[in-house]
Amino acid sequence: MQNDVRTRVREFLAPQLNGRTLADSDDIFALGYVNSLFAMQLALFVEQEFSLQLTPDDMEFDNFRTVDGLVRLVTSKTATAA
């Protein structure tokens, strides 16, 4: 499950990276790969791609700044939905 989520998140981020290498723990915002407006696109992607409903508590910036954070968010939401 986690590897599938990681792969799908990385595929979504790929166009923003322009071929640059990204570690799962790299902060995509601090590195300048994306801007704060992209956070909303990430939230929509997570909801649509993984059929999840995000709550205001889920909108913590730390959930969206790294691949690891996104994977944690999706896997925790799917575990509670099951």
DSSP file (Angstrom, degrees, kcal/mol; ACC not computed):
  #  RESIDUE AA STRUCTURE BP1 BP2  ACC     N-H-->O    O-->H-N    N-H-->O    O-->H-N    TCO  KAPPA ALPHA  PHI   PSI    X-CA   Y-CA   Z-CA
    1    1 A M     >        0   0    0      0, 0.0     4,-2.5     0, 0.0     5,-0.2   0.000 360.0 360.0 360.0 -51.0    0.0    0.0    0.0
    2    2 A Q  H  >  +     0   0    0      1,-0.2     4,-2.9     2,-0.2     5,-0.2   0.890 360.0  50.6 -61.7 -39.2    2.7    2.5    1.0
    3    3 A N  H  > S+     0   0    0      2,-0.2     4,-2.4     1,-0.2    -1,-0.2   0.886 110.2  50.0 -66.7 -37.2    4.8    1.8   -2.1
    4    4 A D  H  > S+     0   0    0      2,-0.2     4,-2.4     1,-0.2    -2,-0.2   0.927 112.9  46.5 -64.6 -45.0    1.7    2.3   -4.3
    5    5 A V  H  X S+     0   0    0     -4,-2.5     4,-2.6     1,-0.2     5,-0.2   0.938 112.4  50.8 -61.4 -46.9    0.9    5.6   -2.6
    6    6 A R  H  X S+     0   0    0     -4,-2.9     4,-2.6     1,-0.2    -2,-0.2   0.907 110.9  48.8 -58.0 -44.4    4.5    6.7   -2.9
    7    7 A T  H  X S+     0   0    0     -4,-2.4     4,-2.3     1,-0.2    -1,-0.2   0.923 112.7  47.0 -63.0 -45.3    4.6    5.9   -6.6
    8    8 A R  H  X S+     0   0    0     -4,-2.4     4,-1.8     2,-0.2    -2,-0.2   0.879 112.9  48.9 -66.9 -38.3    1.4    7.8   -7.3
    9    9 A V  H  X S+     0   0    0     -4,-2.6     4,-2.2     2,-0.2    -2,-0.2   0.930 111.6  49.5 -65.5 -45.2    2.5   10.8   -5.3
   10   10 A R  H  X S+     0   0    0     -4,-2.6     4,-1.7    -5,-0.2    -2,-0.2   0.884 109.1  52.4 -62.5 -38.3    5.9   10.9   -7.1
   11   11 A E  H  < S+     0   0    0     -4,-2.3    -1,-0.2     1,-0.2    -2,-0.2   0.891 110.0  48.8 -63.8 -39.0    4.2   10.6  -10.5
   12   12 A F  H  < S+     0   0    0     -4,-1.8     4,-0.3     1,-0.2    -2,-0.2   0.883 115.0  44.4 -67.0 -38.2    2.0   13.6   -9.6
   13   13 A L  H >X S+     0   0    0     -4,-2.2     3,-1.5     1,-0.2     4,-1.0   0.733  89.9  89.4 -77.7 -22.9    5.0   15.6   -8.5
   14   14 A A  H >X>S+     0   0    0     -4,-1.7     3,-1.0     1,-0.3     4,-0.9   0.834  82.5  53.7 -49.5 -46.6    7.2   14.7  -11.4
   15   15 A P  H 345S+     0   0    0      0, 0.0     3,-0.3     0, 0.0    -1,-0.3   0.829 107.9  52.4 -61.1 -28.4    6.1   17.6  -13.7
   16   16 A Q  H <45S+     0   0    0     -3,-1.5    -2,-0.2    -4,-0.3    -3,-0.1   0.733 104.4  56.9 -75.6 -22.6    7.0   20.1  -11.0
   17   17 A L  H X<5S-     0   0    0     -4,-1.0     3,-2.0    -3,-1.0    -1,-0.2   0.657  89.1-147.3 -86.7 -16.8   10.5   18.7  -10.5
   18   18 A N  T 3<5S-     0   0    0     -4,-0.9     3,-0.1    -3,-0.3    -2,-0.1   0.883  73.8 -47.7  50.1  44.6   11.6   19.1  -14.1
   19   19 A G  T 3 <S+     0   0    0     -5,-0.6    -1,-0.3     1,-0.3     2,-0.1   0.415 103.1 139.3  82.2  -2.2   13.8   16.0  -14.0
   20   20 A R    <   -     0   0    0     -3,-2.0    -1,-0.3    -6,-0.2     2,-0.3  -0.434  57.5-108.8 -75.6 151.5   15.4   16.9  -10.7
   21   21 A T        -     0   0    0     -2,-0.1     2,-0.4    -3,-0.1    -1,-0.1  -0.580  34.3-168.6 -80.1 139.9   16.0   14.2   -8.1
   22   22 A L        -     0   0    0     -2,-0.3     2,-0.2     4,-0.0    -5,-0.0  -0.987  12.5-146.4-134.5 123.9   13.9   14.3   -5.0
   23   23 A A    >   -     0   0    0     -2,-0.4     3,-1.7     1,-0.1    44,-0.4  -0.559  31.2-113.9 -79.9 153.9   14.3   12.3   -1.8
   24   24 A D  T 3  S+     0   0    0      1,-0.3    44,-2.7    -2,-0.2    43,-0.5   0.724 117.8  48.2 -61.9 -21.2   11.2   11.3    0.0
   25   25 A S  T 3  S+     0   0    0     42,-0.2    -1,-0.3    41,-0.2     2,-0.2   0.434  84.0 117.3 -99.0  -0.8   12.1   13.5    2.9
   26   26 A D    <   -     0   0    0     -3,-1.7     2,-0.9     1,-0.1    41,-0.4  -0.472  69.7-123.4 -70.6 136.5   13.0   16.6    0.8
   27   27 A D     >  -     0   0    0     -2,-0.2     4,-2.2     1,-0.2     6,-0.2  -0.714  20.3-163.3 -81.3 106.6   10.8   19.7    1.5
   28   28 A I  T  4>S+     0   0    0     37,-2.7     6,-1.4    -2,-0.9     5,-1.4   0.757  88.0  47.8 -67.1 -23.9    9.3   20.5   -2.0
   29   29 A F  T >45S+     0   0    0     36,-0.4     3,-1.3     4,-0.2    -1,-0.2   0.926 111.6  46.9 -80.3 -48.5    8.3   24.0   -0.8
   30   30 A A  T 345S+     0   0    0      1,-0.3    -2,-0.2    35,-0.2    -1,-0.1   0.838 110.8  54.0 -62.6 -33.5   11.6   24.9    0.8
   31   31 A L  T 3<5S-     0   0    0     -4,-2.2    -1,-0.3     1,-0.0    -2,-0.2   0.567 113.8-120.1 -78.4  -7.8   13.5   23.7   -2.2
   32   32 A G  T < 5S+     0   0    0     -3,-1.3    -3,-0.2     2,-0.2    -2,-0.1   0.605  76.9 125.6  82.5  11.4   11.4   25.9   -4.5
   33   33 A Y  S   <S+     0   0    0     -5,-1.4     2,-0.3    -6,-0.2    -4,-0.2   0.833  81.5  10.6 -70.3 -31.4   10.0   23.1   -6.6
   34   34 A V  S    S-     0   0    0     -6,-1.4    -2,-0.2    -5,-0.1     2,-0.2  -0.916  73.7-130.2-140.6 165.2    6.5   24.2   -5.8
   35   35 A N    >   -     0   0    0     -2,-0.3     3,-1.3    -3,-0.1     4,-0.5  -0.615  38.8 -92.4-112.9 177.6    4.7   27.2   -4.3
   36   36 A S  T >  S+     0   0    0      1,-0.3     3,-1.1    -2,-0.2     4,-0.5   0.788 121.5  62.3 -63.3 -28.6    2.1   27.5   -1.6
   37   37 A L  T >> S+     0   0    0      1,-0.3     3,-0.9     2,-0.2     4,-0.8   0.811  94.0  64.4 -65.0 -28.1   -0.7   27.6   -4.2
   38   38 A F  H <> S+     0   0    0     -3,-1.3     4,-2.4     1,-0.2    -1,-0.3   0.729  84.9  74.7 -67.7 -21.1    0.4   24.1   -5.2
   39   39 A A  H <> S+     0   0    0     -3,-1.1     4,-2.2    -4,-0.5    -1,-0.2   0.882  94.3  51.2 -58.4 -38.1   -0.6   22.9   -1.7
   40   40 A M  H <> S+     0   0    0     -3,-0.9     4,-2.4    -4,-0.5    -1,-0.2   0.883 108.0  51.6 -67.9 -37.5   -4.3   23.1   -2.7
   41   41 A Q  H  X S+     0   0    0     -4,-0.8     4,-2.6     2,-0.2    -2,-0.2   0.894 109.2  51.2 -63.7 -39.2   -3.5   21.1   -5.9
   42   42 A L  H  X S+     0   0    0     -4,-2.4     4,-2.7     2,-0.2    -2,-0.2   0.915 109.3  50.1 -62.8 -43.1   -1.9   18.5   -3.7
   43   43 A A  H  X S+     0   0    0     -4,-2.2     4,-2.3     2,-0.2    -2,-0.2   0.927 112.5  46.5 -62.4 -44.9   -5.0   18.4   -1.4
   44   44 A L  H  X S+     0   0    0     -4,-2.4     4,-2.8     2,-0.2     5,-0.3   0.904 111.5  52.3 -63.6 -41.4   -7.3   17.9   -4.4
   45   45 A F  H  X S+     0   0    0     -4,-2.6     4,-3.3     2,-0.2     5,-0.4   0.940 109.7  48.7 -58.3 -48.4   -5.0   15.2   -5.8
   46   46 A V  H  X S+     0   0    0     -4,-2.7     4,-1.7     1,-0.2     6,-0.4   0.926 113.8  46.3 -59.7 -46.2   -5.0   13.3   -2.5
   47   47 A E  H  X>S+     0   0    0     -4,-2.3     5,-1.4    -5,-0.2     4,-0.5   0.933 121.5  36.0 -63.0 -46.1   -8.8   13.5   -2.3
   48   48 A Q  H  <5S+     0   0    0     -4,-2.8     3,-0.4     3,-0.2    -2,-0.2   0.927 118.9  46.6 -75.8 -45.9   -9.4   12.5   -5.9
   49   49 A E  H  <5S+     0   0    0     -4,-3.3    -3,-0.2    -5,-0.3    -1,-0.2   0.847 126.5  28.2 -67.3 -35.3   -6.6   10.0   -6.4
   50   50 A F  H  <5S-     0   0    0     -4,-1.7    -1,-0.2    -5,-0.4    -2,-0.2   0.282 104.0-120.0-113.2   9.4   -7.2    8.1   -3.2
   51   51 A S  T  <5 +     0   0    0     -4,-0.5     2,-0.3    -3,-0.4    -3,-0.2   0.922  63.1 146.2  52.0  51.8  -11.0    8.7   -2.8
   52   52 A L      < -     0   0    0     -5,-1.4     2,-0.6    -6,-0.4    -1,-0.2  -0.826  49.0-138.1-117.3 155.3  -10.5   10.5    0.6
   53   53 A Q        -     0   0    0     -2,-0.3     2,-0.3    24,-0.1    -5,-0.0  -0.955  23.8-150.2-110.8 111.3  -12.2   13.3    2.3
   54   54 A L        -     0   0    0     -2,-0.6   -11,-0.0   -11,-0.1    -7,-0.0  -0.596   8.2-153.3 -82.8 143.2   -9.7   15.6    4.0
   55   55 A T    >>  -     0   0    0     -2,-0.3     3,-1.0     1,-0.1     4,-0.7  -0.614  34.9 -98.3-105.4 168.5  -10.7   17.5    7.1
   56   56 A P  G >4 S+     0   0    0      0, 0.0     3,-1.0     0, 0.0    -1,-0.1   0.863 124.9  58.3 -55.8 -34.6   -9.3   20.8    8.4
   57   57 A D  G >4 S+     0   0    0      1,-0.2     3,-0.7     2,-0.1    -3,-0.0   0.820 100.7  56.7 -63.9 -30.1   -7.1   18.8   10.7
   58   58 A D  G <4 S+     0   0    0     -3,-1.0    -1,-0.2     1,-0.2     5,-0.1   0.680  86.1  81.7 -73.0 -17.6   -5.5   17.1    7.7
   59   59 A M  G <<  +     0   0    0     -3,-1.0    -1,-0.2    -4,-0.7    -2,-0.1   0.221  57.6 139.7 -81.1  17.8   -4.5   20.4    6.2
   60   60 A E    X   -     0   0    0     -3,-0.7     3,-1.6     1,-0.1     4,-0.4  -0.411  58.9-130.9 -56.3 131.2   -1.4   20.6    8.3
   61   61 A F  G >> S+     0   0    0      1,-0.3     3,-1.8     2,-0.2     4,-1.0   0.838 104.8  65.4 -57.9 -33.9    1.4   22.0    6.1
   62   62 A D  G 34 S+     0   0    0      1,-0.3     4,-0.4     2,-0.2    -1,-0.3   0.768  92.6  62.4 -62.0 -24.7    3.7   19.2    7.2
   63   63 A N  G <4 S+     0   0    0     -3,-1.6    -1,-0.3     1,-0.2    10,-0.2   0.702 112.9  35.1 -70.0 -18.4    1.4   16.6    5.6
   64   64 A F  T <4 S+     0   0    0     -3,-1.8    -2,-0.2    -4,-0.4    -1,-0.2   0.500  96.2  78.6-115.9  -7.4    2.1   18.2    2.2
   65   65 A R  S  < S+     0   0    0     -4,-1.0   -37,-2.7    -3,-0.1   -36,-0.4   0.685  98.3  30.3 -84.3 -16.1    5.7   19.4    2.2
   66   66 A T  S  > S-     0   0    0     -4,-0.4     4,-2.0   -39,-0.2     5,-0.2  -0.933  75.1-119.3-136.2 161.0    7.4   15.9    1.6
   67   67 A V  H  > S+     0   0    0    -43,-0.5     4,-2.5   -41,-0.4     5,-0.2   0.918 118.0  54.5 -61.2 -43.3    6.6   12.7   -0.2
   68   68 A D  H  > S+     0   0    0    -44,-2.7     4,-2.5     1,-0.2    -1,-0.2   0.902 106.8  50.6 -57.5 -42.4    6.9   11.0    3.2
   69   69 A G  H  > S+     0   0    0    -45,-0.3     4,-2.3     1,-0.2    -1,-0.2   0.900 110.8  48.1 -63.5 -42.0    4.3   13.4    4.7
   70   70 A L  H  X S+     0   0    0     -4,-2.0     4,-2.6     2,-0.2     5,-0.2   0.897 111.4  50.1 -65.7 -40.8    1.9   12.7    1.9
   71   71 A V  H  X S+     0   0    0     -4,-2.5     4,-2.8     2,-0.2     5,-0.3   0.923 111.1  49.3 -63.6 -44.3    2.3    9.0    2.2
   72   72 A R  H  X S+     0   0    0     -4,-2.5     4,-2.3    -5,-0.2     5,-0.2   0.920 111.6  49.7 -59.5 -44.7    1.7    9.2    6.0
   73   73 A L  H  X S+     0   0    0     -4,-2.3     4,-2.3   -10,-0.2    -2,-0.2   0.950 114.4  43.3 -59.8 -51.4   -1.5   11.3    5.4
   74   74 A V  H  X S+     0   0    0     -4,-2.6     4,-2.5     1,-0.2     5,-0.2   0.928 115.6  47.3 -64.8 -45.9   -2.9    8.9    2.8
   75   75 A T  H  X S+     0   0    0     -4,-2.8     4,-1.8     1,-0.2    -1,-0.2   0.874 113.5  48.0 -67.6 -34.7   -2.1    5.7    4.7
   76   76 A S  H  X S+     0   0    0     -4,-2.3     4,-1.7    -5,-0.3    -1,-0.2   0.891 113.4  47.9 -71.0 -37.5   -3.5    7.1    8.0
   77   77 A K  H  X S+     0   0    0     -4,-2.3     4,-1.5    -5,-0.2    -2,-0.2   0.890 113.2  47.2 -69.2 -38.8   -6.7    8.3    6.3
   78   78 A T  H  X S+     0   0    0     -4,-2.5     4,-1.2     1,-0.2    -1,-0.2   0.851 110.0  53.8 -71.5 -32.3   -7.2    4.9    4.5
   79   79 A A  H  < S+     0   0    0     -4,-1.8    -1,-0.2    -5,-0.2    -2,-0.2   0.888 111.9  44.0 -68.0 -38.0   -6.6    3.0    7.7
   80   80 A T  H  < S+     0   0    0     -4,-1.7    -1,-0.2     1,-0.2    -2,-0.2   0.769 112.1  53.5 -77.5 -24.8   -9.2    5.0    9.6
   81   81 A A  H  <        0   0    0     -4,-1.5    -1,-0.2     1,-0.2    -2,-0.2   0.721 360.0 360.0 -79.2 -21.2  -11.7    4.7    6.7
   82   82 A A     <        0   0    0     -4,-1.2    -1,-0.2    -5,-0.1    -2,-0.1   0.478 360.0 360.0 -77.4 360.0  -11.3    0.9    6.6
